[in-house]
Amino acid sequence: MRVILNVLWFIFGSGFLLAIGYGVAALICFALVVTIPFGVAAMRLAIYSLWPFGRTVVSRQDAGVASGLANVLWVVLFGWWIALGHLTAGIAQCVTIIGIPFGIANFKLVPVAFWPLGRDIVDLD
């Protein structure tokens, strides 16, 4: 079932477009050198948004103060409007019965888009 949902998400649920957007943002962050940690977070978001079903987000135990400070900077610059976009898309997709799984996938992206550093994406298995 997860494979079917992931394929439908990739085609119809904007998974491909989200992954491209996060991937381009990651490349820009990598090019600016100082923002490489944000590029890693954007790449993590790209991979998660490409194939979200069957995965979850967990906090890393070794995340320190630097990760927290970078998250504050992320929230101020990018995180709040990216999370708001996922929240809005999730609500819009939940309007129809067919879109509910895609809306839930967008809701799963909200916390990691808002506070991405110090988190890992892991399989549910």
C-alpha positions as CSV (number, residue, x, y, z in Angstrom):
1,M,0.0,0.0,0.0
2,R,2.9,2.4,0.8
3,V,4.3,1.9,-2.7
4,I,1.0,2.7,-4.3
5,L,0.6,5.8,-2.1
6,N,4.1,7.0,-2.8
7,V,3.7,6.5,-6.6
8,L,0.4,8.5,-6.5
9,W,2.0,11.1,-4.3
10,F,4.9,11.4,-6.7
11,I,2.6,11.9,-9.7
12,F,-0.4,13.7,-8.4
13,G,0.4,14.9,-4.9
14,S,3.2,17.3,-5.9
15,G,6.0,15.1,-4.6
16,F,8.1,15.6,-7.7
17,L,7.6,19.4,-7.7
18,L,8.4,19.6,-3.9
19,A,11.5,17.5,-4.4
20,I,12.8,19.7,-7.2
21,G,12.1,22.9,-5.2
22,Y,13.9,21.6,-2.2
23,G,16.7,20.3,-4.3
24,V,17.3,23.6,-6.0
25,A,17.2,25.4,-2.6
26,A,19.8,22.8,-1.4
27,L,22.1,23.5,-4.4
28,I,21.9,27.2,-3.8
29,C,22.7,26.7,-0.1
30,F,25.7,24.5,-1.1
31,A,27.0,27.1,-3.5
32,L,26.9,29.8,-0.8
33,V,29.2,27.6,1.4
34,V,28.2,29.4,4.7
35,T,24.7,27.9,4.3
36,I,25.7,24.3,3.8
37,P,23.9,23.1,7.0
38,F,20.7,24.6,5.5
39,G,21.5,22.8,2.2
40,V,21.7,19.5,4.0
41,A,18.3,20.2,5.7
42,A,16.8,21.1,2.3
43,M,18.2,18.0,0.7
44,R,16.7,15.9,3.6
45,L,13.4,17.6,2.9
46,A,13.7,16.9,-0.8
47,I,14.2,13.2,-0.2
48,Y,11.4,13.0,2.4
49,S,8.9,14.9,0.2
50,L,9.7,12.6,-2.8
51,W,8.7,9.4,-1.0
52,P,6.9,10.3,2.4
53,F,4.8,7.2,3.0
54,G,6.4,4.6,5.2
55,R,8.8,7.1,6.7
56,T,8.8,9.2,9.8
57,V,10.8,12.0,11.4
58,V,12.8,11.4,14.6
59,S,14.9,13.8,16.7
60,R,18.6,13.1,16.8
61,Q,20.0,12.7,20.3
62,D,23.4,14.2,19.3
63,A,21.9,17.5,18.1
64,G,23.4,20.3,20.1
65,V,23.1,24.1,20.7
66,A,24.4,24.9,17.2
67,S,21.6,23.0,15.6
68,G,19.1,24.8,17.8
69,L,20.5,28.2,16.9
70,A,20.6,27.3,13.2
71,N,16.9,26.2,13.5
72,V,16.0,29.6,14.9
73,L,17.6,31.2,12.0
74,W,15.9,28.8,9.6
75,V,12.5,29.5,11.2
76,V,13.0,33.3,10.8
77,L,14.2,33.1,7.2
78,F,12.4,30.2,5.6
79,G,10.7,27.8,8.0
80,W,7.5,29.6,8.9
81,W,6.3,30.2,5.3
82,I,7.4,26.7,4.1
83,A,5.5,25.1,7.0
84,L,2.5,27.4,6.3
85,G,2.6,26.3,2.7
86,H,2.5,22.6,3.7
87,L,-0.3,23.3,6.1
88,T,-2.3,25.1,3.5
89,A,-1.7,22.4,0.9
90,G,-2.7,19.8,3.4
91,I,-5.9,21.5,4.3
92,A,-6.8,21.9,0.6
93,Q,-6.0,18.3,-0.2
94,C,-8.1,17.1,2.8
95,V,-11.2,18.7,1.2
96,T,-11.7,15.6,-1.0
97,I,-11.8,12.0,0.2
98,I,-9.2,11.0,-2.3
99,G,-6.9,13.8,-1.2
100,I,-6.9,12.9,2.5
101,P,-3.7,10.7,2.4
102,F,-1.9,13.4,0.5
103,G,-3.1,16.0,3.0
104,I,-1.7,13.8,5.8
105,A,1.6,13.6,4.0
106,N,1.7,17.4,3.8
107,F,0.9,17.6,7.5
108,K,3.9,15.2,8.2
109,L,6.1,17.6,6.3
110,V,5.1,20.6,8.4
111,P,7.2,20.0,11.6
112,V,10.3,19.0,9.6
113,A,9.9,22.0,7.3
114,F,9.5,24.3,10.3
115,W,12.4,22.9,12.4
116,P,14.6,20.7,10.2
117,L,18.0,20.6,11.8
118,G,18.7,17.9,14.4
119,R,16.2,15.5,12.8
120,D,16.5,12.3,10.8
121,I,14.1,10.7,8.4
122,V,13.8,6.9,9.1
123,D,11.8,4.1,7.7
124,L,8.9,2.8,9.8
125,D,10.1,-0.8,9.5
